[in-house]
């Protein structure tokens, strides 16, 4: 029996599903992606109900999800709720959120829902294709400014450039990690894939995958992007 959760090989195209309530946008994204030899669109949906019904059957590697879905019951963040539900059903699925608005609240919610990337619809075609390839490879698609804003929210403090009171020292969940796990966490923070981490540390890729699962469990997070932000916070505090 084949492993449907395995990442695509060089000879297999990246399988993508598109969710957007505007037909013109869906067609434009489909045409853009299908013009690439290494990408194939395996399905699309106009609302949350269709997406939740169709994505599991289509088995995509990447779901490109519009954050706002018109009159959907989920409101302005209906696409994020789709991301959360799909990730619960299909942990191997990678979600790339697409939106017309630069919204910190939506960005935070998307990452907490398990999204691997968040891009504006104003992005040019080549960059959107690159974003799909990036998240499909296991790397997060967040620029430093958005990461900084989300980290500020996770800390419960002000955003970048704003004054904040000195933080008292607190016991860290990082104390639960072994030296090797901290090393892997740092490499996750640099955006390396499992294969790249394995090559850097001379480990088997399966060993790295198991180590990362243990790291996520110890940190109390469900996605490597959340672990990457914790790694970024480590670098901030040590600089």
Secondary structure as UniProt FT lines:
FT   TURN            4..5
FT   TURN            10..11
FT   STRAND          14..19
FT   HELIX           23..34
FT   TURN            37..38
FT   STRAND          39..45
FT   HELIX           48..58
FT   STRAND          62..66
FT   TURN            70..71
FT   TURN            73..74
FT   HELIX           75..77
FT   HELIX           78..89
FT   TURN            91..92
FT   STRAND          94..99
FT   HELIX           104..112
FT   TURN            113..114
FT   STRAND          117..120
FT   TURN            121..122
FT   HELIX           125..136
FT   TURN            137..138
FT   HELIX           144..155
FT   TURN            160..161
FT   HELIX           173..176
FT   HELIX           179..189
FT   TURN            190..191
FT   HELIX           194..201
FT   HELIX           205..219
FT   HELIX           224..238
//
